[in-house]
Amino acid sequence: MTKKSKSIAFLEEAVINKIYYIRKQKVMLDRDLAELYGVRAIRLREQVKRNIERFPGHFMFRLTAKEVEMMVSQNAIPSLKHLGGALPYAFTEHGVLMLANVLKSERAIEVSLRLIEIFVKLREMMLTHKDILLKLEQMERKIASHDENIQMIFEALKQLLNPPREPRPRIGYRRSDEHE
């Protein structure tokens, strides 16, 4: 393995921890991407601004103050200071790939390819989990119907164990002073 590939051999877990789910999309923040690409966050933002036509809304968007506040309150990021003082850009999978074209370094290309592989693995895992969730829901429905049936059985057993106390007609001969 070369020195370059060793330096880029970052842990998948570390990258996965930097992928957030915002606006129903998996995204990475500009600061985290800059760190992975080996550039300063301000430099990354400058390149994006210079090439803004390459980053439509479904490739990249800027977080709102409310979204940042939500991320901080949920401990996704330690503090506002961690973001570098500005509202960060969030890059989707396609935006991450486009960054490699904008930054134009060997490291950026290698990192982008690795990030895309991680995004693909995440998508595959989500599909697998979706199948598992479907099976669980089916089992839940079956169990729910079983619960109803079991409840009916218990009710029937209770009735058998505690039969209603209705007066029963007497059997046999009656005395002349008794009524039916």
N, C-alpha and C positions, 0 to 999 in steps of 0.2 A: 504494500500500500504506500502511495506517495505521501509526502508531507501535506499537500493540499487536501487530498481526500481524507487524511486523518483529522485535519482541522475542521473539516465539514462533517465528519462522522459524529454529529450530535445525537443525543438520545431522542428517540421518538416521543417518549413520555414528556420530555421537557417542551417539545414543540406542541404536543397535544394539549398541554396545560396552557399554552398561549393561544389556543383557538377558542374563540368565544362564539356564543350563539346570540346574535343581535338581529333584530328585524327579520326573524325567521330565516337567517342565513348564517352559515359558519364563516367567521371572519377572523383575520389577524390584525392587530393594531400596528400602526406605522413604527412605533418605538421598538416593538418586539422584532419586527421585520428588519429594521435598520441594524439591530444588534446581530441578527443572524447573517445579514449580508456584509457585515463588517464596515458599515458606514455610520455616520452620525445621523440622528433622526431628522435634524434640520436639513441636511443634505438630501436625504430621501424625499422630504416634502418639497424641496426646491425642484428636484427632477420631475416630480409628479406635476407640479404647477407649470413647469415648462412644457410638459407633454400632456396637458389635461385632456386633449381630444382622444387620447388612448385609454382614458379611464371613465367610461360612461357610468351611470348610476348603479348598474348591476355588477360593475367591477370594483367600485370604490365609492364610499360615502363618508361624510364627516359626522362624527357622533354629536348628538345634542348634549347640552349641559345636563339635562335630565337623565339621559342614558349613562353618562359618565358617573353621575351621582349614584345611580342604581348599581353600577358595577362596583363602586367603592363600598357602598353599603352592604353588598353581598360578598365582599372580600375577594372579588375576582381580581382586583388590583389593590395594592396596599393603601394608596392615597392619591390625591389629585397631583401631588408633586411628582409622583412616579411617572406621570404622563408628559412631563416636561413643560408644564404651564400653558399648553394650548389644547384645544379640543382636537383629539386625534382623528386621523383618517383610519377607516376600517376597510381592509381589502378582502374581497371574496377570493375564492380559488382562482378565478380568471384574472383578477387584479394582481394576485401574487405572481402569476406567470408573466403578466405584462411588465411587472417591475424589472424582471430580468432583461427585457428588451430596452428599458429606459436606463437602467444602471450600467449596462454594457460591460460587465466585468466577468471574468471566468468564474469567480466565486459566486456572483449573482446567478449565473446560469446553473451552476451545480446546486446551489441552495434551492433555487426555484424548482428544479426537477425533483429534488428530494421532498420538498414541501408538497408538490403535486402528488407524489406517491403516497404521502401520509394522508392527504385529503381523500384520495381514492380508497385507501384502507379504511378510513373512517366511514366512508359511504357504504363500503361492503359490510362493515360491522353493523351499521345502522339497519341495513336490509336484513341481515341475519337476525338482529334483535327484533325487527318488525315481524319476522316469521314466528319467532318465539312468542312474542306478545299475542299474535293471532291465535296460536295454539292455546295459550293461557286463557284467553277470553273464551274460546270454545269450551275449554274444561270448566271454566267458571259457570258458564250457562248450564252445562250438564249437571254440575254440582248443585246449582240453584234449584234445578228441577228435581234432583234427588232429595234435596232438603225438604221441598214441599211434600214429596211422596213419603219421606220418613216421618214428617210431622203428622200426616194423615194416619200412618200406621200407629204412631203413639196415641193419637186420639182414639182410634178404634180399640187399642189395648186398654186404655183407661176406662172406656165404656164397658169392656168385658169384665174388668176387675171390679168396677164399681157400678153394677147395674142399677138402673133407676128403681126406686122403691115405690111401686104402685100397689095399691091394695089388690090382692088376688082374690078371686071368687073362691068361696069355700067349697070343698068337695065333700060329698057324703050326705047323710040324712040330716035334716034340720028338725029341731024341736018345734013344737007348735007355737011357742012364744017368740021365735026368731023370724026376722024378715030377710028377704033376699038381699 
